[in-house]
Amino acid sequence: MALASIHERELTVSRPVNNQNYTVGQSWGALRKAWKGYRIAKVQNDDTKMTEYANKIRKIQGELNIAVSSFPNLGIS
C-alpha cells in the first residue's frame, strides 16, 4: 500500500498504533525515513546498515498492519 493511497485524514489521527505512543502519521513518517536510510545504505553498499533499516521497515509495517516487505538480498523474508 503506497503512502499516496492512504487518506490524508488517517495521517493526522492521533490514535496510538498497536498500543505504542506513536500516531499513525508519526509511524508513516518513520517508515518513510527508514526507507530513505535503506536506499542510502544500499547505494553505499553497507550491508550492516541495510539490515538495520530493513528490520526497522518490517517492524513499522507490522505495526501499521500493512504488507511486510522482504529483503531477499539480505536473507530477510
N, CA, C and O atoms as a CHARMM CRD file, in Angstrom:
* protein
*
  308
    1    1 MET  N      0.85200  -1.16100   0.00000 PROA 1      0.00000
    2    1 MET  CA     0.00000   0.00000   0.00000 PROA 1      0.00000
    3    1 MET  C      0.90300   1.23000   0.00000 PROA 1      0.00000
    4    1 MET  O      1.75700   1.38900   0.87200 PROA 1      0.00000
    5    2 ALA  N      0.70700   2.06900  -0.96100 PROA 2      0.00000
    6    2 ALA  CA     1.52700   3.26600  -1.08000 PROA 2      0.00000
    7    2 ALA  C      1.01600   4.34100  -0.14400 PROA 2      0.00000
    8    2 ALA  O     -0.17100   4.39400   0.17900 PROA 2      0.00000
    9    3 LEU  N      1.91700   5.18700   0.28200 PROA 3      0.00000
   10    3 LEU  CA     1.54900   6.28700   1.16700 PROA 3      0.00000
   11    3 LEU  C      0.51700   7.17100   0.50100 PROA 3      0.00000
   12    3 LEU  O     -0.37500   7.69100   1.17100 PROA 3      0.00000
   13    4 ALA  N      0.62100   7.35100  -0.79700 PROA 4      0.00000
   14    4 ALA  CA    -0.31300   8.20400  -1.52000 PROA 4      0.00000
   15    4 ALA  C     -1.73500   7.65700  -1.47100 PROA 4      0.00000
   16    4 ALA  O     -2.69500   8.41400  -1.61500 PROA 4      0.00000
   17    5 SER  N     -1.87700   6.35000  -1.27100 PROA 5      0.00000
   18    5 SER  CA    -3.21000   5.76600  -1.24300 PROA 5      0.00000
   19    5 SER  C     -3.86800   5.87500   0.13500 PROA 5      0.00000
   20    5 SER  O     -5.04500   5.54800   0.28300 PROA 5      0.00000
   21    6 ILE  N     -3.13800   6.32000   1.11600 PROA 6      0.00000
   22    6 ILE  CA    -3.69000   6.49600   2.46200 PROA 6      0.00000
   23    6 ILE  C     -4.41900   7.83200   2.51100 PROA 6      0.00000
   24    6 ILE  O     -3.88200   8.86100   2.10200 PROA 6      0.00000
   25    7 HSD  N     -5.61500   7.80600   3.00100 PROA 7      0.00000
   26    7 HSD  CA    -6.39500   9.02700   3.09000 PROA 7      0.00000
   27    7 HSD  C     -5.70200  10.00200   4.03300 PROA 7      0.00000
   28    7 HSD  O     -5.21200   9.60200   5.08900 PROA 7      0.00000
   29    8 GLU  N     -5.65600  11.26500   3.66200 PROA 8      0.00000
   30    8 GLU  CA    -4.94700  12.28900   4.45200 PROA 8      0.00000
   31    8 GLU  C     -5.45000  12.34400   5.88600 PROA 8      0.00000
   32    8 GLU  O     -4.67500  12.60900   6.80500 PROA 8      0.00000
   33    9 ARG  N     -6.72200  12.10000   6.08400 PROA 9      0.00000
   34    9 ARG  CA    -7.29400  12.14600   7.43300 PROA 9      0.00000
   35    9 ARG  C     -6.63600  11.11300   8.34300 PROA 9      0.00000
   36    9 ARG  O     -6.44300  11.37000   9.53100 PROA 9      0.00000
   37   10 GLU  N     -6.28900   9.94800   7.79900 PROA 10     0.00000
   38   10 GLU  CA    -5.66800   8.89900   8.60400 PROA 10     0.00000
   39   10 GLU  C     -4.29600   9.31400   9.11700 PROA 10     0.00000
   40   10 GLU  O     -3.86700   8.84800  10.17200 PROA 10     0.00000
   41   11 LEU  N     -3.60700  10.17700   8.39200 PROA 11     0.00000
   42   11 LEU  CA    -2.26600  10.57700   8.80400 PROA 11     0.00000
   43   11 LEU  C     -2.28900  11.53600   9.98000 PROA 11     0.00000
   44   11 LEU  O     -1.30000  11.66200  10.70100 PROA 11     0.00000
   45   12 THR  N     -3.41200  12.21400  10.17800 PROA 12     0.00000
   46   12 THR  CA    -3.47100  13.20100  11.24800 PROA 12     0.00000
   47   12 THR  C     -4.22200  12.71500  12.47900 PROA 12     0.00000
   48   12 THR  O     -4.29800  13.42400  13.48200 PROA 12     0.00000
   49   13 VAL  N     -4.77400  11.51700  12.40800 PROA 13     0.00000
   50   13 VAL  CA    -5.48700  10.95500  13.55800 PROA 13     0.00000
   51   13 VAL  C     -4.48000  10.71600  14.67700 PROA 13     0.00000
   52   13 VAL  O     -3.41200  10.14400  14.45700 PROA 13     0.00000
   53   14 SER  N     -4.83400  11.15900  15.86900 PROA 14     0.00000
   54   14 SER  CA    -3.87900  10.98800  16.96800 PROA 14     0.00000
   55   14 SER  C     -4.26200   9.79200  17.82400 PROA 14     0.00000
   56   14 SER  O     -4.47100   9.91400  19.03100 PROA 14     0.00000
   57   15 ARG  N     -4.34900   8.64500  17.18400 PROA 15     0.00000
   58   15 ARG  CA    -4.59300   7.41500  17.93000 PROA 15     0.00000
   59   15 ARG  C     -3.30100   6.61000  17.92100 PROA 15     0.00000
   60   15 ARG  O     -2.55400   6.64300  16.94300 PROA 15     0.00000
   61   16 PRO  N     -3.03700   5.89500  18.99300 PROA 16     0.00000
   62   16 PRO  CA    -1.80200   5.10900  19.03200 PROA 16     0.00000
   63   16 PRO  C     -1.86000   3.92600  18.07700 PROA 16     0.00000
   64   16 PRO  O     -2.93100   3.39100  17.78900 PROA 16     0.00000
   65   17 VAL  N     -0.69900   3.53100  17.59600 PROA 17     0.00000
   66   17 VAL  CA    -0.57500   2.38100  16.70900 PROA 17     0.00000
   67   17 VAL  C     -0.12200   1.19400  17.55200 PROA 17     0.00000
   68   17 VAL  O      0.93000   1.24100  18.19000 PROA 17     0.00000
   69   18 ASN  N     -0.93100   0.12000  17.54900 PROA 18     0.00000
   70   18 ASN  CA    -0.60000  -1.10300  18.30000 PROA 18     0.00000
   71   18 ASN  C     -0.12800  -0.81900  19.72200 PROA 18     0.00000
   72   18 ASN  O      0.90700  -1.32700  20.15200 PROA 18     0.00000
   73   19 ASN  N     -0.87600  -0.02300  20.43100 PROA 19     0.00000
   74   19 ASN  CA    -0.57000   0.30900  21.82600 PROA 19     0.00000
   75   19 ASN  C      0.78200   0.98400  22.00100 PROA 19     0.00000
   76   19 ASN  O      1.35500   0.94700  23.09000 PROA 19     0.00000
   77   20 GLN  N      1.29300   1.59500  20.94800 PROA 20     0.00000
   78   20 GLN  CA     2.52800   2.35900  21.04100 PROA 20     0.00000
   79   20 GLN  C      2.15400   3.81600  21.31300 PROA 20     0.00000
   80   20 GLN  O      0.98200   4.18600  21.24400 PROA 20     0.00000
   81   21 ASN  N      3.13500   4.62000  21.61500 PROA 21     0.00000
   82   21 ASN  CA     2.87900   6.03600  21.86000 PROA 21     0.00000
   83   21 ASN  C      3.08100   6.87000  20.61400 PROA 21     0.00000
   84   21 ASN  O      3.37700   8.06100  20.70900 PROA 21     0.00000
   85   22 TYR  N      2.92700   6.26900  19.44900 PROA 22     0.00000
   86   22 TYR  CA     3.12300   6.96700  18.18500 PROA 22     0.00000
   87   22 TYR  C      1.80600   7.03200  17.43400 PROA 22     0.00000
   88   22 TYR  O      1.03000   6.07600  17.44500 PROA 22     0.00000
   89   23 THR  N      1.55200   8.16500  16.77800 PROA 23     0.00000
   90   23 THR  CA     0.34800   8.27900  15.96900 PROA 23     0.00000
   91   23 THR  C      0.58100   7.59500  14.62800 PROA 23     0.00000
   92   23 THR  O      1.70500   7.22800  14.28800 PROA 23     0.00000
   93   24 VAL  N     -0.48300   7.43400  13.88600 PROA 24     0.00000
   94   24 VAL  CA    -0.38300   6.82800  12.56200 PROA 24     0.00000
   95   24 VAL  C      0.53400   7.67400  11.68300 PROA 24     0.00000
   96   24 VAL  O      1.37800   7.13700  10.96500 PROA 24     0.00000
   97   25 GLY  N      0.37000   8.98500  11.73900 PROA 25     0.00000
   98   25 GLY  CA     1.21000   9.87700  10.94900 PROA 25     0.00000
   99   25 GLY  C      2.67600   9.76800  11.31500 PROA 25     0.00000
  100   25 GLY  O      3.53900   9.76700  10.43700 PROA 25     0.00000
  101   26 GLN  N      2.96400   9.67700  12.60200 PROA 26     0.00000
  102   26 GLN  CA     4.35300   9.52200  13.04000 PROA 26     0.00000
  103   26 GLN  C      4.93400   8.20300  12.55400 PROA 26     0.00000
  104   26 GLN  O      6.10000   8.13700  12.16600 PROA 26     0.00000
  105   27 SER  N      4.12700   7.16500  12.57700 PROA 27     0.00000
  106   27 SER  CA     4.59600   5.86000  12.11100 PROA 27     0.00000
  107   27 SER  C      4.89000   5.88700  10.61600 PROA 27     0.00000
  108   27 SER  O      5.89800   5.33800  10.17300 PROA 27     0.00000
  109   28 TRP  N      4.01300   6.52500   9.83200 PROA 28     0.00000
  110   28 TRP  CA     4.27200   6.64300   8.39500 PROA 28     0.00000
  111   28 TRP  C      5.52600   7.47300   8.13700 PROA 28     0.00000
  112   28 TRP  O      6.29700   7.16200   7.22900 PROA 28     0.00000
  113   29 GLY  N      5.73800   8.52700   8.92800 PROA 29     0.00000
  114   29 GLY  CA     6.94600   9.34400   8.78000 PROA 29     0.00000
  115   29 GLY  C      8.19100   8.53300   9.08000 PROA 29     0.00000
  116   29 GLY  O      9.19400   8.64400   8.37500 PROA 29     0.00000
  117   30 ALA  N      8.13200   7.71900  10.12100 PROA 30     0.00000
  118   30 ALA  CA     9.26900   6.87000  10.47800 PROA 30     0.00000
  119   30 ALA  C      9.53800   5.84300   9.38600 PROA 30     0.00000
  120   30 ALA  O     10.69100   5.54200   9.07800 PROA 30     0.00000
  121   31 LEU  N      8.46700   5.30700   8.80100 PROA 31     0.00000
  122   31 LEU  CA     8.62000   4.33300   7.72000 PROA 31     0.00000
  123   31 LEU  C      9.28500   4.98600   6.50600 PROA 31     0.00000
  124   31 LEU  O     10.18000   4.40400   5.89300 PROA 31     0.00000
  125   32 ARG  N      8.85000   6.17400   6.17200 PROA 32     0.00000
  126   32 ARG  CA     9.43600   6.89500   5.03700 PROA 32     0.00000
  127   32 ARG  C     10.92900   7.14500   5.26600 PROA 32     0.00000
  128   32 ARG  O     11.73400   6.97100   4.35100 PROA 32     0.00000
  129   33 LYS  N     11.29600   7.54700   6.47000 PROA 33     0.00000
  130   33 LYS  CA    12.70500   7.79700   6.79500 PROA 33     0.00000
  131   33 LYS  C     13.52000   6.50700   6.78200 PROA 33     0.00000
  132   33 LYS  O     14.67700   6.50000   6.36100 PROA 33     0.00000
  133   34 ALA  N     12.91600   5.42600   7.24300 PROA 34     0.00000
  134   34 ALA  CA    13.63000   4.14000   7.23800 PROA 34     0.00000
  135   34 ALA  C     13.90400   3.69400   5.80500 PROA 34     0.00000
  136   34 ALA  O     14.98900   3.19200   5.51300 PROA 34     0.00000
  137   35 TRP  N     12.93500   3.87200   4.91000 PROA 35     0.00000
  138   35 TRP  CA    13.15700   3.52400   3.50400 PROA 35     0.00000
  139   35 TRP  C     14.25300   4.38500   2.89500 PROA 35     0.00000
  140   35 TRP  O     15.07400   3.89800   2.11900 PROA 35     0.00000
  141   36 LYS  N     14.26500   5.66800   3.24900 PROA 36     0.00000
  142   36 LYS  CA    15.31100   6.55900   2.73000 PROA 36     0.00000
  143   36 LYS  C     16.68400   6.09900   3.21600 PROA 36     0.00000
  144   36 LYS  O     17.63600   6.05500   2.43700 PROA 36     0.00000
  145   37 GLY  N     16.78600   5.76000   4.48500 PROA 37     0.00000
  146   37 GLY  CA    18.03800   5.25300   5.03800 PROA 37     0.00000
  147   37 GLY  C     18.47600   3.96500   4.37400 PROA 37     0.00000
  148   37 GLY  O     19.66300   3.75900   4.12100 PROA 37     0.00000
  149   38 TYR  N     17.51100   3.09600   4.09100 PROA 38     0.00000
  150   38 TYR  CA    17.82000   1.83200   3.41600 PROA 38     0.00000
  151   38 TYR  C     18.39200   2.09700   2.02700 PROA 38     0.00000
  152   38 TYR  O     19.39800   1.50300   1.63900 PROA 38     0.00000
  153   39 ARG  N     17.74600   2.99300   1.28100 PROA 39     0.00000
  154   39 ARG  CA    18.22500   3.29700  -0.07400 PROA 39     0.00000
  155   39 ARG  C     19.63100   3.90000  -0.05200 PROA 39     0.00000
  156   39 ARG  O     20.45800   3.57400  -0.90400 PROA 39     0.00000
  157   40 ILE  N     19.90300   4.77200   0.91100 PROA 40     0.00000
  158   40 ILE  CA    21.24300   5.36700   1.02600 PROA 40     0.00000
  159   40 ILE  C     22.26500   4.28200   1.34600 PROA 40     0.00000
  160   40 ILE  O     23.33400   4.23400   0.73900 PROA 40     0.00000
  161   41 ALA  N     21.93800   3.41400   2.29800 PROA 41     0.00000
  162   41 ALA  CA    22.85000   2.32900   2.66800 PROA 41     0.00000
  163   41 ALA  C     23.09300   1.39600   1.48500 PROA 41     0.00000
  164   41 ALA  O     24.19600   0.87500   1.32100 PROA 41     0.00000
  165   42 LYS  N     22.07000   1.18500   0.66200 PROA 42     0.00000
  166   42 LYS  CA    22.21800   0.31400  -0.49800 PROA 42     0.00000
  167   42 LYS  C     23.18100   0.93700  -1.51200 PROA 42     0.00000
  168   42 LYS  O     24.02000   0.23700  -2.07900 PROA 42     0.00000
  169   43 VAL  N     23.06400   2.23700  -1.74100 PROA 43     0.00000
  170   43 VAL  CA    23.97900   2.93400  -2.65500 PROA 43     0.00000
  171   43 VAL  C     25.40700   2.84800  -2.13300 PROA 43     0.00000
  172   43 VAL  O     26.35300   2.70400  -2.90800 PROA 43     0.00000
  173   44 GLN  N     25.55600   2.93600  -0.81300 PROA 44     0.00000
  174   44 GLN  CA    26.87900   2.87400  -0.18500 PROA 44     0.00000
  175   44 GLN  C     27.36400   1.43600  -0.01000 PROA 44     0.00000
  176   44 GLN  O     28.47300   1.20200   0.47100 PROA 44     0.00000
  177   45 ASN  N     26.52700   0.47900  -0.40300 PROA 45     0.00000
  178   45 ASN  CA    26.86400  -0.94400  -0.30200 PROA 45     0.00000
  179   45 ASN  C     27.21100  -1.35400   1.13500 PROA 45     0.00000
  180   45 ASN  O     28.15500  -2.11000   1.36000 PROA 45     0.00000
  181   46 ASP  N     26.43800  -0.84500   2.10100 PROA 46     0.00000
  182   46 ASP  CA    26.66000  -1.10700   3.52200 PROA 46     0.00000
  183   46 ASP  C     25.61600  -2.11300   4.00700 PROA 46     0.00000
  184   46 ASP  O     24.51200  -1.73300   4.39800 PROA 46     0.00000
  185   47 ASP  N     25.97200  -3.40000   3.97900 PROA 47     0.00000
  186   47 ASP  CA    25.03200  -4.45500   4.35400 PROA 47     0.00000
  187   47 ASP  C     24.56300  -4.35100   5.80500 PROA 47     0.00000
  188   47 ASP  O     23.42100  -4.69600   6.10700 PROA 47     0.00000
  189   48 THR  N     25.41600  -3.88600   6.69300 PROA 48     0.00000
  190   48 THR  CA    25.03300  -3.76500   8.10400 PROA 48     0.00000
  191   48 THR  C     23.90500  -2.76400   8.27500 PROA 48     0.00000
  192   48 THR  O     22.91100  -3.05300   8.93900 PROA 48     0.00000
  193   49 LYS  N     24.05300  -1.58500   7.67700 PROA 49     0.00000
  194   49 LYS  CA    23.00700  -0.56900   7.79000 PROA 49     0.00000
  195   49 LYS  C     21.75300  -0.98300   7.01900 PROA 49     0.00000
  196   49 LYS  O     20.63400  -0.71300   7.45600 PROA 49     0.00000
  197   50 MET  N     21.94200  -1.63900   5.87200 PROA 50     0.00000
  198   50 MET  CA    20.78300  -2.10900   5.11800 PROA 50     0.00000
  199   50 MET  C     19.95900  -3.07300   5.95600 PROA 50     0.00000
  200   50 MET  O     18.73000  -2.99500   5.96200 PROA 50     0.00000
  201   51 THR  N     20.61500  -3.97600   6.65900 PROA 51     0.00000
  202   51 THR  CA    19.92400  -4.93600   7.52200 PROA 51     0.00000
  203   51 THR  C     19.20600  -4.22000   8.65900 PROA 51     0.00000
  204   51 THR  O     18.06700  -4.55300   8.98500 PROA 51     0.00000
  205   52 GLU  N     19.86600  -3.24300   9.25900 PROA 52     0.00000
  206   52 GLU  CA    19.26500  -2.47100  10.35200 PROA 52     0.00000
  207   52 GLU  C     17.99500  -1.76900   9.86700 PROA 52     0.00000
  208   52 GLU  O     16.95500  -1.83900  10.52300 PROA 52     0.00000
  209   53 TYR  N     18.08100  -1.09700   8.72400 PROA 53     0.00000
  210   53 TYR  CA    16.91300  -0.39500   8.19500 PROA 53     0.00000
  211   53 TYR  C     15.82700  -1.36600   7.74000 PROA 53     0.00000
  212   53 TYR  O     14.64100  -1.09500   7.92700 PROA 53     0.00000
  213   54 ALA  N     16.21400  -2.48700   7.14800 PROA 54     0.00000
  214   54 ALA  CA    15.23000  -3.48500   6.70900 PROA 54     0.00000
  215   54 ALA  C     14.42700  -3.98700   7.90400 PROA 54     0.00000
  216   54 ALA  O     13.21000  -4.14200   7.80800 PROA 54     0.00000
  217   55 ASN  N     15.08700  -4.24100   9.01900 PROA 55     0.00000
  218   55 ASN  CA    14.38000  -4.69600  10.21900 PROA 55     0.00000
  219   55 ASN  C     13.44300  -3.61800  10.75300 PROA 55     0.00000
  220   55 ASN  O     12.33500  -3.92800  11.19300 PROA 55     0.00000
  221   56 LYS  N     13.87300  -2.35400  10.72100 PROA 56     0.00000
  222   56 LYS  CA    13.00400  -1.25500  11.16300 PROA 56     0.00000
  223   56 LYS  C     11.78900  -1.14100  10.25900 PROA 56     0.00000
  224   56 LYS  O     10.66600  -0.97000  10.73400 PROA 56     0.00000
  225   57 ILE  N     12.01800  -1.23600   8.95300 PROA 57     0.00000
  226   57 ILE  CA    10.92700  -1.14900   7.98700 PROA 57     0.00000
  227   57 ILE  C      9.89900  -2.23600   8.26700 PROA 57     0.00000
  228   57 ILE  O      8.70200  -1.95500   8.32600 PROA 57     0.00000
  229   58 ARG  N     10.34900  -3.46800   8.44000 PROA 58     0.00000
  230   58 ARG  CA     9.44600  -4.58500   8.68700 PROA 58     0.00000
  231   58 ARG  C      8.67800  -4.41000  10.00000 PROA 58     0.00000
  232   58 ARG  O      7.49500  -4.74300  10.07300 PROA 58     0.00000
  233   59 LYS  N      9.33300  -3.89600  11.02300 PROA 59     0.00000
  234   59 LYS  CA     8.67400  -3.69100  12.31500 PROA 59     0.00000
  235   59 LYS  C      7.56500  -2.64900  12.19500 PROA 59     0.00000
  236   59 LYS  O      6.45400  -2.86100  12.68100 PROA 59     0.00000
  237   60 ILE  N      7.86600  -1.53000  11.55000 PROA 60     0.00000
  238   60 ILE  CA     6.87400  -0.46100  11.41500 PROA 60     0.00000
  239   60 ILE  C      5.72300  -0.91500  10.53000 PROA 60     0.00000
  240   60 ILE  O      4.56500  -0.61900  10.82500 PROA 60     0.00000
  241   61 GLN  N      6.02100  -1.62800   9.45200 PROA 61     0.00000
  242   61 GLN  CA     4.95700  -2.13200   8.58500 PROA 61     0.00000
  243   61 GLN  C      4.03500  -3.06500   9.35600 PROA 61     0.00000
  244   61 GLN  O      2.81700  -3.02600   9.17600 PROA 61     0.00000
  245   62 GLY  N      4.60000  -3.89300  10.20200 PROA 62     0.00000
  246   62 GLY  CA     3.77600  -4.78100  11.02100 PROA 62     0.00000
  247   62 GLY  C      2.88700  -4.00900  11.97500 PROA 62     0.00000
  248   62 GLY  O      1.72800  -4.37000  12.18200 PROA 62     0.00000
  249   63 GLU  N      3.42800  -2.94200  12.56100 PROA 63     0.00000
  250   63 GLU  CA     2.64300  -2.12400  13.48200 PROA 63     0.00000
  251   63 GLU  C      1.51400  -1.39600  12.76600 PROA 63     0.00000
  252   63 GLU  O      0.45600  -1.15300  13.34700 PROA 63     0.00000
  253   64 LEU  N      1.74200  -1.04800  11.49700 PROA 64     0.00000
  254   64 LEU  CA     0.71700  -0.36200  10.72000 PROA 64     0.00000
  255   64 LEU  C     -0.26800  -1.33400  10.06600 PROA 64     0.00000
  256   64 LEU  O     -1.21500  -0.91100   9.40300 PROA 64     0.00000
  257   65 ASN  N     -0.04200  -2.62100  10.25400 PROA 65     0.00000
  258   65 ASN  CA    -0.89600  -3.65700   9.66100 PROA 65     0.00000
  259   65 ASN  C     -0.96300  -3.54100   8.13900 PROA 65     0.00000
  260   65 ASN  O     -2.03500  -3.64600   7.54300 PROA 65     0.00000
  261   66 ILE  N      0.20100  -3.32400   7.51900 PROA 66     0.00000
  262   66 ILE  CA     0.29500  -3.31000   6.06200 PROA 66     0.00000
  263   66 ILE  C      1.22600  -4.44400   5.64600 PROA 66     0.00000
  264   66 ILE  O      1.87100  -5.07100   6.48600 PROA 66     0.00000
  265   67 ALA  N      1.28800  -4.69500   4.35400 PROA 67     0.00000
  266   67 ALA  CA     2.13700  -5.77300   3.85700 PROA 67     0.00000
  267   67 ALA  C      3.58500  -5.54300   4.28700 PROA 67     0.00000
  268   67 ALA  O      4.10900  -4.43500   4.17500 PROA 67     0.00000
  269   68 VAL  N      4.22100  -6.60400   4.77900 PROA 68     0.00000
  270   68 VAL  CA     5.59000  -6.52200   5.26700 PROA 68     0.00000
  271   68 VAL  C      6.53200  -6.89100   4.12400 PROA 68     0.00000
  272   68 VAL  O      6.38800  -7.94500   3.50500 PROA 68     0.00000
  273   69 SER  N      7.48700  -6.02400   3.85500 PROA 69     0.00000
  274   69 SER  CA     8.44000  -6.22200   2.76500 PROA 69     0.00000
  275   69 SER  C      9.43100  -7.31200   3.08900 PROA 69     0.00000
  276   69 SER  O      9.74400  -7.57000   4.25100 PROA 69     0.00000
  277   70 SER  N      9.92300  -7.95200   2.03600 PROA 70     0.00000
  278   70 SER  CA    11.00000  -8.92600   2.21100 PROA 70     0.00000
  279   70 SER  C     12.23900  -8.35400   1.53600 PROA 70     0.00000
  280   70 SER  O     12.14500  -7.54800   0.61100 PROA 70     0.00000
  281   71 PHE  N     13.38400  -8.77800   2.00900 PROA 71     0.00000
  282   71 PHE  CA    14.66200  -8.30300   1.50700 PROA 71     0.00000
  283   71 PHE  C     15.52000  -9.52100   1.20700 PROA 71     0.00000
  284   71 PHE  O     16.40700  -9.86800   1.98800 PROA 71     0.00000
  285   72 PRO  N     15.25700 -10.18000   0.06100 PROA 72     0.00000
  286   72 PRO  CA    15.97100 -11.42600  -0.25300 PROA 72     0.00000
  287   72 PRO  C     17.48500 -11.23400  -0.41000 PROA 72     0.00000
  288   72 PRO  O     18.25800 -12.15900  -0.16000 PROA 72     0.00000
  289   73 ASN  N     17.90500 -10.03900  -0.82200 PROA 73     0.00000
  290   73 ASN  CA    19.34200  -9.78300  -0.95000 PROA 73     0.00000
  291   73 ASN  C     20.05200  -9.80900   0.39400 PROA 73     0.00000
  292   73 ASN  O     21.27100  -9.96500   0.45200 PROA 73     0.00000
  293   74 LEU  N     19.27900  -9.65300   1.49500 PROA 74     0.00000
  294   74 LEU  CA    19.83900  -9.69100   2.84700 PROA 74     0.00000
  295   74 LEU  C     19.45800 -10.97900   3.58000 PROA 74     0.00000
  296   74 LEU  O     19.86000 -11.19000   4.72500 PROA 74     0.00000
  297   75 GLY  N     18.69100 -11.82500   2.92200 PROA 75     0.00000
  298   75 GLY  CA    18.23600 -13.04900   3.56400 PROA 75     0.00000
  299   75 GLY  C     17.11300 -12.82400   4.55500 PROA 75     0.00000
  300   75 GLY  O     16.91700 -13.62500   5.46900 PROA 75     0.00000
  301   76 ILE  N     16.36700 -11.72800   4.38000 PROA 76     0.00000
  302   76 ILE  CA    15.24300 -11.40000   5.26000 PROA 76     0.00000
  303   76 ILE  C     13.96900 -11.54200   4.44800 PROA 76     0.00000
  304   76 ILE  O     13.74900 -10.81900   3.47700 PROA 76     0.00000
  305   77 SER  N     13.12800 -12.49000   4.86200 PROA 77     0.00000
  306   77 SER  CA    11.86400 -12.65300   4.13500 PROA 77     0.00000
  307   77 SER  C     10.70600 -12.85900   5.07300 PROA 77     0.00000
  308   77 SER  O      9.57000 -13.01300   4.62600 PROA 77     0.00000
